[in-house]
Amino acid sequence: MEERGSVCLEEEVERMRESGMEADAIADRMGVDAGWVESLFMMWEGGEPEEEGG
């Protein structure tokens, strides 16, 4: 894992999700779009890889 000095937004959302928070609560807390948070939830629940090869 790379140390970049700050946490990626996706990583922060994932931590909050694992703590039991719902998508809309996470979006409110982080000041991001709830639809984006929900799309991350769907991606993770669907078993999609987090990083795309390129």
N, C-alpha and C positions, 0 to 999 in steps of 0.2 A: 504494500500500500504506500502510495506517495504521500509525503508530508508537504502540503501546500500552504499551511498557515491558516486556511479557512476551510470550512466544511461545504461540500457541494450541496446545493439545494435538495437534490434527489436523496442524498444520504440523510439529510436532516428530516425530510418527509418520512423516509423509511424508519428512522429511529422513533419518530412520533407515532407512526402506525403500529410499530411493534409494542409501544407502551399502551396501546389500546385506544388511541384517539381516532375519531372519525375524520373523513376527508374534509368536510366543511369546517370543522374545528381547527384542523391543521392549516387550511387556507386562511382562515381568519387570523390565526396567531402569526403566520408568516407573512401575511399581506400579499398573497399570491392568488391566482384564479383557482376557484374550487374545481373547475373542469379539468385543469391541468393536474391537480392532485388526484382526482378521480381516475384520470387516464393512467397515472403511475400505478395506482392500486390495481386497475384492470390488467396492466402489463405484468405486474408481479404475480397476481393471482393466476394469470394465464400461462405462467411458466416461461415467458419470453426472456431471453437473455438481457441483462442490464446494459451491456455494451455491444455495439455493433462492430463487426470487423470491417476494416477498410483498407 
